[in-house]
């Protein structure tokens, strides 16, 4: 049993090849419904304790379990995590994650443009500076090839190199 993030910020529970989304929380239990309930009408469900332990299956599923769809969700989450935590280009992130997946998962992935767009949307937007003093440039953009003039100092003193 494993909990992974969902596309909309919630949680998905993976258990015995099926994926579930949280449906309800009661005093002692949480109820989870199959993620395919809307697409194919699966009525499969599961209950766990509030600590996500002791899973008890409820209604049976009307489809076979699929480890591939779970791996696909993990692959999408890996791309999103790398987009949030690194400055790599979307094409680099896509290539890195795809190179580590199984062939079955690669067959499920959409064309490269769609995941790259998702990766771009995951990037945190920098805050808009209120004053010139609030502008912060990464170190890689503050050095020049001309070692006799430091551009940061030149801008602050309004001198030219």
VMD Tcl script that draws the C-alpha trace (Angstrom):
set ca {
  {0.00 0.00 0.00}
  {1.33 3.41 -0.98}
  {0.04 6.99 -1.02}
  {0.97 9.19 -3.99}
  {-0.13 12.76 -4.82}
  {-3.02 13.17 -7.23}
  {-3.11 15.61 -10.15}
  {-5.35 17.99 -8.22}
  {-3.35 18.09 -5.01}
  {-5.14 15.32 -3.14}
  {-3.98 11.80 -2.36}
  {-4.20 8.53 -4.24}
  {-3.91 5.21 -2.49}
  {-2.30 2.36 -4.46}
  {-3.18 -1.12 -3.26}
  {-2.91 -4.48 -5.07}
  {-2.69 -2.88 -8.53}
  {-5.68 -0.55 -8.06}
  {-5.70 3.19 -7.40}
  {-8.17 4.93 -5.14}
  {-8.99 8.55 -4.31}
  {-10.21 9.63 -0.90}
  {-13.98 9.81 -0.74}
  {-14.88 10.38 2.92}
  {-13.35 10.52 6.37}
  {-15.34 9.30 9.36}
  {-14.44 9.06 13.06}
  {-12.30 5.94 12.73}
  {-12.09 5.16 9.00}
  {-11.36 6.68 5.62}
  {-13.23 5.54 2.54}
  {-11.51 5.40 -0.83}
  {-13.15 4.94 -4.26}
  {-11.60 3.50 -7.41}
  {-10.16 6.15 -9.74}
  {-11.98 4.52 -12.67}
  {-15.43 5.07 -11.16}
  {-16.32 7.87 -13.56}
  {-14.58 6.56 -16.69}
  {-15.83 2.95 -16.65}
  {-18.26 2.94 -13.72}
  {-16.17 0.85 -11.37}
  {-17.71 0.55 -7.92}
  {-14.57 -0.76 -6.25}
  {-13.84 0.81 -2.86}
  {-11.65 0.35 0.17}
  {-11.60 1.50 3.78}
  {-8.55 2.23 5.92}
  {-7.90 3.58 9.38}
  {-7.20 7.30 9.72}
  {-3.48 6.46 9.64}
  {-3.94 4.68 6.26}
  {-3.39 1.24 7.76}
  {-5.35 -2.03 7.68}
  {-6.97 -1.75 4.22}
  {-10.29 -3.56 3.94}
  {-11.63 -3.99 0.38}
  {-15.34 -3.31 -0.07}
  {-17.11 -3.66 -3.41}
  {-15.22 -5.59 -6.11}
  {-13.75 -3.91 -9.19}
  {-15.11 -4.48 -12.68}
  {-11.63 -4.32 -14.27}
  {-8.28 -6.00 -13.84}
  {-5.56 -4.47 -11.65}
  {-2.93 -2.43 -13.48}
  {0.54 -1.80 -12.10}
  {1.30 0.09 -15.31}
  {-1.21 2.86 -14.55}
  {0.29 3.24 -11.06}
  {3.79 3.52 -12.58}
  {2.43 6.06 -15.07}
  {1.09 8.24 -12.23}
  {4.43 7.98 -10.44}
  {6.20 9.01 -13.65}
  {4.02 12.12 -13.99}
  {4.67 12.99 -10.35}
  {8.42 12.55 -10.86}
  {8.32 15.03 -13.75}
  {6.39 17.53 -11.64}
  {8.79 17.15 -8.71}
  {11.83 17.72 -10.92}
  {10.17 20.76 -12.49}
  {9.52 22.26 -9.07}
  {12.91 21.48 -7.56}
  {15.37 21.97 -10.44}
  {16.10 24.55 -13.10}
  {16.47 21.94 -15.86}
  {14.73 22.53 -19.17}
  {11.40 20.71 -19.70}
  {12.92 18.66 -22.52}
  {15.75 17.53 -20.20}
  {13.30 16.56 -17.46}
  {11.10 14.67 -19.91}
  {14.08 12.80 -21.40}
  {15.50 11.95 -17.96}
  {12.24 10.54 -16.60}
  {11.27 8.69 -19.79}
  {14.69 7.02 -19.95}
  {14.00 5.47 -16.53}
  {10.49 4.10 -17.26}
  {9.38 0.72 -18.46}
  {8.29 0.24 -22.07}
  {4.68 -0.27 -20.92}
  {4.66 3.14 -19.22}
  {6.31 4.82 -22.20}
  {3.48 3.50 -24.37}
  {0.95 5.30 -22.14}
  {2.78 8.65 -22.17}
  {1.33 11.36 -24.42}
  {3.36 13.19 -27.04}
  {6.33 15.13 -25.69}
  {4.66 18.55 -26.00}
  {1.94 17.79 -23.43}
  {4.22 16.72 -20.54}
  {6.56 19.63 -21.32}
  {3.61 22.03 -20.95}
  {2.70 20.41 -17.63}
  {6.31 20.78 -16.50}
  {6.31 24.49 -17.39}
  {3.10 25.01 -15.38}
  {4.72 23.42 -12.31}
  {7.50 26.00 -12.19}
  {7.07 28.44 -9.35}
  {6.64 32.01 -10.55}
  {9.05 34.51 -9.05}
  {7.53 37.33 -7.01}
  {7.19 40.71 -8.69}
  {9.71 43.09 -7.08}
  {8.26 46.27 -5.56}
  {11.48 48.29 -5.85}
  {14.74 48.10 -7.75}
  {16.50 47.00 -4.56}
  {14.22 43.93 -4.39}
  {15.51 42.60 -7.73}
  {17.61 39.50 -7.13}
  {19.52 37.92 -9.98}
  {20.96 34.41 -9.88}
  {24.74 34.36 -9.59}
  {25.15 33.02 -13.12}
  {23.67 36.28 -14.52}
  {25.78 38.68 -12.46}
  {29.23 37.92 -13.87}
  {30.62 39.05 -17.19}
  {33.43 37.94 -19.43}
  {35.13 41.30 -18.94}
  {36.85 40.85 -15.58}
  {37.77 44.54 -15.24}
  {34.15 45.58 -14.79}
  {31.59 44.09 -12.42}
  {28.15 44.74 -13.94}
  {26.36 44.66 -10.60}
  {28.65 47.37 -9.22}
  {28.39 49.35 -12.45}
  {24.59 49.36 -12.30}
  {24.48 50.34 -8.66}
  {26.89 53.23 -9.21}
  {25.33 54.05 -12.60}
  {28.70 53.96 -14.31}
  {29.60 52.42 -17.62}
  {32.28 49.88 -18.36}
}
mol new
graphics top color blue
foreach p $ca { graphics top sphere $p radius 0.5 }
foreach p [lrange $ca 0 end-1] q [lrange $ca 1 end] { graphics top cylinder $p $q radius 0.2 }
display resetview
